[in-house]
Amino acid sequence: MARYIGPSTKIARKFGEPIFGTDKDFEKRNYPPGEHGLSNKRKKSREYGNQLKEKQKVKSMYGVLERQFRNTYDKASRMSGQKGENLITLLESRLDNIVYRMGIAPTRAAARQLVHHCHITLNGVVNNIPSTMVKAGDVIAVRERSKSLEVIQASVANASRYSWLEFDPKTLTGKYLNVPIRTDIPENINEQLIVDLYSK
């Protein structure tokens, strides 16, 4: 199985930042995993290493596999504007990410599972494909029979709100208002490193 299903804290420690959100375990051990994690003898990263690490971080953050990520980058390259910004906005437009951003799920992995298990509708039709690209004006909602799920209710109660999304916590229905601009996206990503990596 290609997708990583192990401890998320281990991945966050690998990249040196809590890429999956607030993590008490990461705060306790914010150094790389492994027996040499605290050692000062770890090799310094070179240019290629930094570029590869940034790509791997973004893949882990959005839960995208290598081929999916490369296809998304190729699509971003064909769009007008900067490749790096296009890449991030395309990743933000995935259905599983929007479900997470709206607060319907506490993590992107949980959002992916909700979509897979047919709990989410897109424009009134059940959609179970997490990678579906959502367009501005599309309506995302929780399926009627799934609205009482405890995980959804708990997540909505603690959700953050974003300017490019509209969400009604009472009806569990939201709207993708517009594609976000790069400065609105809070993740700490240096997308230029990814562009440099793929440009070689």
Buried (B, 14 or more C-beta within 10 A) or exposed (E): EEEBEEEBBBBBBBBEBBBBEEBEBBEEBBEBBEEEEEEEEEEEEEEEEBBBBBBBBBBBBBBBEEEBBEBBBEEBEEEEEBBBBBBBBBBBBBBBBBBBBBBBBBBBBBBBBBBEEEBBBBEEEEBBEBBBEBEEEBBBBBBEEBBEBEBBBEBBEEBEEBEBBBBEBEEBBBBBBEBBEBEEBEBEBBBBBBBBBBEE
